[in-house]
Amino acid sequence: MSSYSYVLSVAGLDPSGGAGLLADIKTFHQFGVQGFGVCTALTAQNEHSVSMVEWMNWDQIKTQLDDLFAIYEIVCVKIGVIENVDKLNCLLLYLREKRSIKWIIWDPVITSSSGRKLIKGLNKQSLERALSLIDFITPNLLEFKEILKVLKFDAIDELLRLVDVILKGGHDEGNESIDILYRNGQLKVSLGYKRLDTKGKHGTGCVYSSAFSALLAKEVEVEKAFKSAKKYVYELLQTTENKLGAHHLIKEII
């Protein structure tokens, strides 16, 4: 019997490995969990641009899921890029029938880092339904504003009635990049690191959410998982001079 916790990424295939399934699997490995991947889209891209996106249909996604859940008791599922909210809802209803799953995290990839619009069909009713089936979302500031706009919410308090939120501060301004954990309808932790004088890394949002997912699967307390995921990404940002970061073995959970 394996001592690993099983974690699943449902996301797109980025051949560069900077984002999507490959980035998630690298991150899962560094945190000592067994990672599986279900592909939602085949892409042609590098760390600078996306030239092709070919979406998997729901039957293709479901077949991949069925074969994994037939054998493994997956504890945590991280969802990345997906074609539309209807397909997201099909996925969430499927996952909520699986008793082994304790956590579902959605990194709402609305637009690629190169500026390509990805998810389609965002509307208030379908998005509210999806969020009610998710434990955490991990938007950056731009994604957060877009979600509030679609939902026609004036403030985060309305969103927090549906889902817990990790709001990432990388797209904000100021001397610090401040991430905020909201849980059970209130702000729990605000964590800032000195803003680095870099152009950023491709796929850090994917890495952040997959690190957080891996830690939850290992039964790390939520606030500690939030802090350690932030630290991991901060260290990743400093590993190379180009836009592809190098994954590193985690030394400690803070």
MOCOR-V121764 format. One record per residue. N is the residue number from 0. RES is the residue in one small letter. PSI is psi in degrees with one decimal (* if undefined). D_CENTER is the distance of its C-alpha to the mean C-alpha in Angstrom with 2 decimals. Layout:
((N/RES/PSI/D_CENTER) (N/RES/PSI/D_CENTER))
This chain:
((0/m/128.2/28.47) (1/s/144.0/25.34) (2/s/-3.2/24.23) (3/y/148.0/20.63) (4/s/140.5/17.90) (5/y/126.1/16.21) (6/v/139.8/12.45) (7/l/133.6/11.22) (8/s/129.5/8.64) (9/v/103.1/9.48) (10/a/-177.6/8.98) (11/g/158.4/11.61) (12/l/112.7/14.04) (13/d/110.0/14.49) (14/p/-23.6/17.91) (15/s/-20.1/17.60) (16/g/1.9/15.00) (17/g/-27.7/13.39) (18/a/179.2/10.18) (19/g/-152.1/8.98) (20/l/-46.4/10.54) (21/l/-40.6/12.90) (22/a/-40.5/10.80) (23/d/-45.3/8.70) (24/i/-40.4/12.21) (25/k/-44.7/13.76) (26/t/-45.4/11.58) (27/f/-45.2/12.21) (28/h/-43.9/15.81) (29/q/-26.6/16.25) (30/f/5.9/15.34) (31/g/31.2/17.79) (32/v/158.2/16.07) (33/q/116.0/16.79) (34/g/136.1/13.96) (35/f/158.0/14.39) (36/g/131.4/13.09) (37/v/127.1/13.84) (38/c/127.7/14.22) (39/t/-19.7/13.76) (40/a/140.3/15.36) (41/l/130.1/17.66) (42/t/157.3/17.70) (43/a/114.6/20.24) (44/q/165.0/18.92) (45/n/-166.7/19.14) (46/e/-5.7/17.70) (47/h/-30.2/19.91) (48/s/158.7/19.87) (49/v/123.8/18.92) (50/s/-14.7/22.12) (51/m/139.9/21.23) (52/v/120.8/18.74) (53/e/111.9/20.10) (54/w/140.6/18.32) (55/m/140.4/18.73) (56/n/170.9/20.56) (57/w/-38.5/19.81) (58/d/-38.6/22.54) (59/q/-41.4/21.12) (60/i/-46.3/17.68) (61/k/-38.7/19.58) (62/t/-41.5/21.92) (63/q/-43.8/19.27) (64/l/-44.6/17.92) (65/d/-43.3/21.54) (66/d/-33.3/22.54) (67/l/-48.1/19.91) (68/f/-15.2/20.43) (69/a/-22.2/24.15) (70/i/-40.4/24.13) (71/y/143.8/21.23) (72/e/89.6/20.28) (73/i/129.9/16.51) (74/v/-39.2/15.42) (75/c/139.5/11.67) (76/v/125.8/9.41) (77/k/127.2/5.70) (78/i/131.5/5.84) (79/g/-130.7/5.35) (80/v/136.7/8.68) (81/i/150.7/11.48) (82/e/-44.0/15.01) (83/n/169.2/15.85) (84/v/-29.9/15.53) (85/d/-43.2/18.33) (86/k/-36.7/16.61) (87/l/-43.4/13.51) (88/n/-38.3/16.18) (89/c/-44.8/17.92) (90/l/-46.4/14.96) (91/l/-40.3/14.45) (92/l/-38.4/18.22) (93/y/-48.4/18.40) (94/l/-36.9/15.95) (95/r/-10.3/17.72) (96/e/-9.1/20.89) (97/k/114.6/19.83) (98/r/-24.7/21.33) (99/s/-21.8/19.64) (100/i/124.3/16.14) (101/k/-27.0/15.76) (102/w/137.5/12.14) (103/i/122.7/9.70) (104/i/131.4/6.25) (105/w/121.8/5.06) (106/d/102.3/3.17) (107/p/84.7/6.89) (108/v/92.5/8.03) (109/i/-37.9/11.62) (110/t/138.6/13.36) (111/s/162.3/13.08) (112/s/-19.4/14.00) (113/s/-2.0/17.43) (114/g/5.8/17.84) (115/r/127.6/17.65) (116/k/132.4/16.88) (117/l/-73.0/14.64) (118/i/139.4/14.08) (119/k/166.7/17.55) (120/g/25.9/19.43) (121/l/120.2/17.83) (122/n/161.6/20.45) (123/k/-49.9/21.00) (124/q/-49.5/21.99) (125/s/-35.1/19.34) (126/l/-40.2/16.44) (127/e/-42.1/18.09) (128/r/-44.1/18.45) (129/a/-47.8/14.81) (130/l/-30.7/13.76) (131/s/-14.7/16.59) (132/l/2.9/15.14) (133/i/147.3/11.74) (134/d/-45.6/11.76) (135/f/142.8/9.11) (136/i/152.4/7.33) (137/t/61.8/6.05) (138/p/152.7/8.17) (139/n/179.9/10.49) (140/l/-39.4/14.12) (141/l/-42.6/14.77) (142/e/-38.6/12.08) (143/f/-45.9/13.29) (144/k/-38.6/16.82) (145/e/-39.8/16.32) (146/i/-46.5/15.03) (147/l/-38.6/18.05) (148/k/-46.1/20.28) (149/v/-41.1/19.50) (150/l/-12.1/20.02) (151/k/38.8/23.09) (152/f/142.0/22.31) (153/d/-22.0/24.12) (154/a/162.6/22.27) (155/i/-25.3/19.20) (156/d/-37.3/21.46) (157/e/-38.8/21.45) (158/l/-39.0/17.68) (159/l/-13.3/17.67) (160/r/-17.9/20.08) (161/l/-39.1/17.45) (162/v/151.4/14.25) (163/d/152.2/13.28) (164/v/137.1/11.43) (165/i/112.2/10.19) (166/l/115.0/11.64) (167/k/141.8/11.28) (168/g/10.6/14.73) (169/g/-27.3/14.65) (170/h/3.3/16.05) (171/d/-176.9/18.63) (172/e/174.8/22.09) (173/g/172.5/24.17) (174/n/-19.0/24.90) (175/e/146.7/21.87) (176/s/110.2/18.13) (177/i/120.7/17.53) (178/d/146.2/14.37) (179/i/130.5/15.17) (180/l/119.9/14.33) (181/y/127.4/15.77) (182/r/141.9/16.69) (183/n/39.1/19.47) (184/g/7.7/20.27) (185/q/160.2/20.86) (186/l/126.8/19.78) (187/k/-47.4/19.57) (188/v/137.3/18.79) (189/s/123.0/18.86) (190/l/120.4/18.28) (191/g/143.2/19.53) (192/y/149.9/20.09) (193/k/129.8/22.63) (194/r/127.4/21.36) (195/l/148.2/21.93) (196/d/63.3/24.31) (197/t/170.5/22.15) (198/k/11.9/20.76) (199/g/179.1/17.23) (200/k/147.2/15.32) (201/h/126.3/13.64) (202/g/15.5/9.93) (203/t/-29.3/9.46) (204/g/-39.8/6.32) (205/c/-45.4/4.91) (206/v/-42.6/7.26) (207/y/-52.1/6.68) (208/s/-33.7/3.71) (209/s/-34.3/5.79) (210/a/-45.6/8.78) (211/f/-42.1/8.42) (212/s/-44.5/8.11) (213/a/-41.8/11.02) (214/l/-39.5/13.00) (215/l/-39.5/12.91) (216/a/-29.4/14.10) (217/k/8.7/16.85) (218/e/29.1/17.85) (219/v/138.9/17.31) (220/e/145.5/17.92) (221/v/-47.3/15.12) (222/e/-37.2/16.58) (223/k/-39.4/17.15) (224/a/-41.6/13.65) (225/f/-47.3/12.51) (226/k/-41.8/15.33) (227/s/-35.5/14.90) (228/a/-41.8/11.31) (229/k/-44.3/12.76) (230/k/-41.6/15.78) (231/y/-45.7/14.25) (232/v/-38.4/12.65) (233/y/-40.6/15.98) (234/e/-38.0/17.92) (235/l/-38.0/16.07) (236/l/-21.2/17.04) (237/q/7.2/20.61) (238/t/-30.0/20.98) (239/t/168.5/22.26) (240/e/-10.8/24.04) (241/n/-168.9/22.27) (242/k/0.0/18.80) (243/l/115.0/17.65) (244/g/158.5/16.90) (245/a/125.5/18.33) (246/h/148.9/16.51) (247/h/149.9/18.70) (248/l/128.4/19.64) (249/i/133.5/18.67) (250/k/-35.6/22.01) (251/e/155.5/21.40) (252/i/119.8/19.18) (253/i/*/20.26))
